[in-house]
């Protein structure tokens, strides 16, 4: 995966985190749970991809 794609994925992941945080501070009655679940899933998936990419690049570095 190219550095530009990873950079964009990190930016998107940060934006998702900010959006989840804003949604989480709302009172419980006002939270859109479908939106929250979608954002949490997307954020988890992007964090997993970023972590796997990081470990792959580290393993290439130490060979």
DSSP file (Angstrom, degrees, kcal/mol; ACC not computed):
  #  RESIDUE AA STRUCTURE BP1 BP2  ACC     N-H-->O    O-->H-N    N-H-->O    O-->H-N    TCO  KAPPA ALPHA  PHI   PSI    X-CA   Y-CA   Z-CA
    1    1 A X              0   0    0      0, 0.0     2,-0.0     0, 0.0     0, 0.0   0.000 360.0 360.0 360.0 135.7    0.0    0.0    0.0
    2    2 A X     >  -     0   0    0      1,-0.1     4,-2.0     4,-0.0     5,-0.2  -0.284 360.0-116.2 -74.8 159.6    1.4    3.4   -0.9
    3    3 A X  H  > S+     0   0    0      1,-0.2     4,-2.5     2,-0.2     5,-0.1   0.837 114.3  56.3 -63.2 -33.9    2.3    6.0    1.6
    4    4 A X  H  > S+     0   0    0      2,-0.2     4,-2.5     1,-0.2    -1,-0.2   0.905 107.1  48.3 -66.6 -41.2   -0.4    8.4    0.2
    5    5 A X  H  > S+     0   0    0      2,-0.2     4,-2.3     1,-0.2    -2,-0.2   0.912 112.6  48.4 -65.2 -42.5   -3.1    5.8    0.6
    6    6 A X  H  X S+     0   0    0     -4,-2.0     4,-2.3     2,-0.2    -2,-0.2   0.913 110.5  51.9 -63.8 -42.1   -2.1    5.2    4.2
    7    7 A X  H  X S+     0   0    0     -4,-2.5     4,-2.2     1,-0.2    -2,-0.2   0.928 110.8  47.3 -60.0 -45.8   -1.9    8.9    4.9
    8    8 A X  H  X S+     0   0    0     -4,-2.5     4,-2.6     1,-0.2    -1,-0.2   0.887 110.6  52.7 -63.1 -38.5   -5.5    9.3    3.6
    9    9 A X  H  X S+     0   0    0     -4,-2.3     4,-2.4     2,-0.2    -1,-0.2   0.884 108.7  50.0 -64.2 -38.6   -6.7    6.4    5.6
   10   10 A X  H  X S+     0   0    0     -4,-2.3     4,-2.3     2,-0.2    -2,-0.2   0.915 111.1  48.9 -65.0 -43.2   -5.2    7.9    8.8
   11   11 A X  H  X S+     0   0    0     -4,-2.2     4,-2.2     2,-0.2    -2,-0.2   0.924 113.1  46.9 -62.5 -45.0   -6.9   11.3    8.0
   12   12 A X  H  X S+     0   0    0     -4,-2.6     4,-2.4     1,-0.2    -2,-0.2   0.904 111.1  52.3 -63.5 -41.2  -10.2    9.5    7.5
   13   13 A X  H  X S+     0   0    0     -4,-2.4     4,-2.1     1,-0.2    -1,-0.2   0.887 109.3  49.5 -62.4 -39.3   -9.8    7.5   10.6
   14   14 A X  H  X S+     0   0    0     -4,-2.3     4,-2.2     2,-0.2    -1,-0.2   0.904 110.3  50.4 -66.0 -41.0   -9.1   10.7   12.6
   15   15 A X  H  X S+     0   0    0     -4,-2.2     4,-2.2     1,-0.2    -2,-0.2   0.892 109.8  50.9 -64.2 -39.2  -12.3   12.3   11.1
   16   16 A X  H  X S+     0   0    0     -4,-2.4     4,-2.6     2,-0.2    -1,-0.2   0.916 109.0  51.6 -62.7 -42.7  -14.3    9.2   12.1
   17   17 A X  H  X S+     0   0    0     -4,-2.1     4,-2.3     1,-0.2    -2,-0.2   0.903 109.9  48.6 -62.0 -42.0  -12.9    9.4   15.7
   18   18 A X  H  X S+     0   0    0     -4,-2.2     4,-2.3     2,-0.2    -1,-0.2   0.913 112.1  49.2 -64.2 -42.0  -13.9   13.0   16.0
   19   19 A X  H  X S+     0   0    0     -4,-2.2     4,-2.1     2,-0.2    -2,-0.2   0.898 110.9  49.5 -65.8 -40.8  -17.4   12.3   14.7
   20   20 A X  H  X S+     0   0    0     -4,-2.6     4,-2.4     2,-0.2    -1,-0.2   0.910 110.4  51.6 -63.2 -41.7  -17.8    9.4   17.1
   21   21 A X  H  X S+     0   0    0     -4,-2.3     4,-1.2     1,-0.2    -2,-0.2   0.911 109.9  48.5 -62.0 -42.6  -16.7   11.6   19.9
   22   22 A X  H  < S+     0   0    0     -4,-2.3     4,-0.3     1,-0.2     3,-0.2   0.888 113.7  46.8 -64.9 -38.2  -19.2   14.3   19.0
   23   23 A X  H >< S+     0   0    0     -4,-2.1     3,-1.0     1,-0.2    -1,-0.2   0.861 108.3  56.9 -70.4 -34.8  -22.0   11.7   18.8
   24   24 A X  H 3< S+     0   0    0     -4,-2.4    -1,-0.2     1,-0.2    -2,-0.2   0.752  99.2  58.4 -71.4 -24.6  -21.0   10.1   22.1
   25   25 A X  T 3< S+     0   0    0     -4,-1.2    -1,-0.2    -3,-0.2    -2,-0.2   0.564  85.4 100.5 -84.5  -6.0  -21.3   13.3   24.1
   26   26 A X  S <  S-     0   0    0     -3,-1.0     5,-0.1    -4,-0.3    -3,-0.0  -0.383  90.2 -89.0 -71.3 155.1  -25.0   13.8   23.2
   27   27 A X    >>  -     0   0    0      1,-0.1     3,-1.5     3,-0.1     4,-0.8  -0.323  42.9-108.2 -59.8 151.8  -27.6   12.8   25.6
   28   28 A X  G >4 S+     0   0    0      1,-0.3     3,-0.5     2,-0.2    -1,-0.1   0.797 117.0  55.8 -55.9 -34.1  -28.7    9.1   25.3
   29   29 A X  G 34 S+     0   0    0      1,-0.2    -1,-0.3     3,-0.0    -2,-0.0   0.779 108.6  47.9 -71.0 -25.6  -32.0   10.0   23.8
   30   30 A X  G <4 S+     0   0    0     -3,-1.5     2,-0.2     2,-0.1    -1,-0.2   0.543  83.1 111.9 -94.1  -8.3  -30.5   12.0   21.0
   31   31 A X    <<  -     0   0    0     -4,-0.8     2,-1.1    -3,-0.5     3,-0.1  -0.489  64.8-138.2 -72.3 130.9  -27.8    9.6   19.9
   32   32 A X     >  -     0   0    0     -2,-0.2     4,-2.4     1,-0.2     5,-0.2  -0.780  20.0-169.2 -85.4  99.8  -28.3    8.1   16.4
   33   33 A X  H  > S+     0   0    0     -2,-1.1     4,-2.6     1,-0.2     5,-0.2   0.815  81.6  54.7 -67.9 -31.9  -27.3    4.5   17.2
   34   34 A X  H  > S+     0   0    0      2,-0.2     4,-2.2     1,-0.2    -1,-0.2   0.928 111.7  45.2 -65.3 -43.7  -27.2    3.4   13.6
   35   35 A X  H  > S+     0   0    0      2,-0.2     4,-2.7     1,-0.2    -2,-0.2   0.912 113.4  50.7 -63.4 -43.0  -24.8    6.2   12.8
   36   36 A X  H  X S+     0   0    0     -4,-2.4     4,-2.5     1,-0.2    -2,-0.2   0.915 111.5  47.0 -63.0 -44.2  -22.8    5.4   15.9
   37   37 A X  H  X S+     0   0    0     -4,-2.6     4,-2.2     2,-0.2    -1,-0.2   0.902 113.1  49.0 -65.7 -41.1  -22.5    1.7   15.1
   38   38 A X  H  X S+     0   0    0     -4,-2.2     4,-2.6    -5,-0.2    -2,-0.2   0.928 113.4  46.4 -63.4 -45.6  -21.5    2.4   11.5
   39   39 A X  H  X S+     0   0    0     -4,-2.7     4,-2.7     2,-0.2    -2,-0.2   0.902 112.2  50.1 -65.5 -41.0  -18.9    4.9   12.6
   40   40 A X  H  X S+     0   0    0     -4,-2.5     4,-2.3    -5,-0.2    -1,-0.2   0.899 112.3  48.0 -64.3 -39.7  -17.5    2.6   15.2
   41   41 A X  H  X S+     0   0    0     -4,-2.2     4,-2.4     2,-0.2    -2,-0.2   0.934 114.0  45.8 -65.4 -46.1  -17.3   -0.3   12.7
   42   42 A X  H  X S+     0   0    0     -4,-2.6     4,-2.5     1,-0.2    -2,-0.2   0.898 113.6  49.9 -64.2 -40.4  -15.6    1.9   10.1
   43   43 A X  H  X S+     0   0    0     -4,-2.7     4,-2.2     2,-0.2    -1,-0.2   0.896 111.4  48.2 -65.2 -40.5  -13.2    3.3   12.7
   44   44 A X  H  X S+     0   0    0     -4,-2.3     4,-2.2     2,-0.2    -2,-0.2   0.915 112.5  48.7 -65.9 -42.9  -12.3   -0.2   14.0
   45   45 A X  H  X S+     0   0    0     -4,-2.4     4,-2.3     2,-0.2    -2,-0.2   0.920 112.4  47.6 -64.0 -43.6  -11.7   -1.5   10.5
   46   46 A X  H  X S+     0   0    0     -4,-2.5     4,-2.4     1,-0.2    -1,-0.2   0.893 111.5  50.9 -66.3 -38.0   -9.5    1.5    9.5
   47   47 A X  H  X S+     0   0    0     -4,-2.2     4,-2.4     2,-0.2    -1,-0.2   0.888 110.2  50.5 -64.6 -38.2   -7.5    1.1   12.7
   48   48 A X  H  X S+     0   0    0     -4,-2.2     4,-2.6     2,-0.2     5,-0.2   0.922 111.1  47.5 -65.2 -44.3   -7.0   -2.6   12.0
   49   49 A X  H  X S+     0   0    0     -4,-2.3     4,-2.4     2,-0.2    -2,-0.2   0.910 112.8  49.2 -63.6 -42.5   -5.8   -1.9    8.4
   50   50 A X  H  X S+     0   0    0     -4,-2.4     4,-2.3     2,-0.2    -1,-0.2   0.914 112.5  48.2 -63.1 -42.7   -3.4    0.9    9.7
   51   51 A X  H  X S+     0   0    0     -4,-2.4     4,-2.5     2,-0.2    -2,-0.2   0.923 112.1  47.9 -65.2 -45.2   -2.0   -1.5   12.4
   52   52 A X  H  X S+     0   0    0     -4,-2.6     4,-2.3     1,-0.2    -1,-0.2   0.919 112.4  49.8 -62.1 -42.9   -1.5   -4.4   10.0
   53   53 A X  H  X S+     0   0    0     -4,-2.4     4,-2.3    -5,-0.2    -1,-0.2   0.899 110.0  51.3 -62.6 -40.7    0.2   -2.0    7.5
   54   54 A X  H  X S+     0   0    0     -4,-2.3     4,-2.2     1,-0.2    -2,-0.2   0.936 111.2  46.6 -61.9 -47.1    2.5   -0.7   10.2
   55   55 A X  H  X S+     0   0    0     -4,-2.5     4,-2.3     1,-0.2    -2,-0.2   0.867 111.6  52.0 -66.1 -35.2    3.5   -4.1   11.3
   56   56 A X  H  X S+     0   0    0     -4,-2.3     4,-1.8     2,-0.2    -1,-0.2   0.914 111.0  47.0 -65.2 -41.9    4.2   -5.2    7.7
   57   57 A X  H  X S+     0   0    0     -4,-2.3     4,-1.6     1,-0.2    -2,-0.2   0.866 111.9  51.1 -69.8 -33.5    6.4   -2.2    7.1
   58   58 A X  H  X S+     0   0    0     -4,-2.2     4,-1.8     2,-0.2    -2,-0.2   0.898 108.1  51.5 -68.3 -39.4    8.2   -2.8   10.4
   59   59 A X  H  < S+     0   0    0     -4,-2.3     4,-0.3     1,-0.2    -2,-0.2   0.867 110.3  49.2 -66.8 -33.7    8.9   -6.4    9.5
   60   60 A X  H >< S+     0   0    0     -4,-1.8     3,-0.7     1,-0.2    -1,-0.2   0.844 109.0  54.3 -69.3 -33.1   10.3   -5.3    6.1
   61   61 A X  H 3< S+     0   0    0     -4,-1.6    -2,-0.2     1,-0.2    -1,-0.2   0.866 108.4  47.4 -68.1 -37.1   12.5   -2.8    7.9
   62   62 A X  T 3<        0   0    0     -4,-1.8    -1,-0.2     1,-0.2    -2,-0.2   0.355 360.0 360.0 -91.7   6.1   14.1   -5.3   10.2
   63   63 A X    <         0   0    0     -3,-0.7    -1,-0.2    -4,-0.3    -2,-0.1   0.477 360.0 360.0 -81.4 360.0   14.9   -7.9    7.5
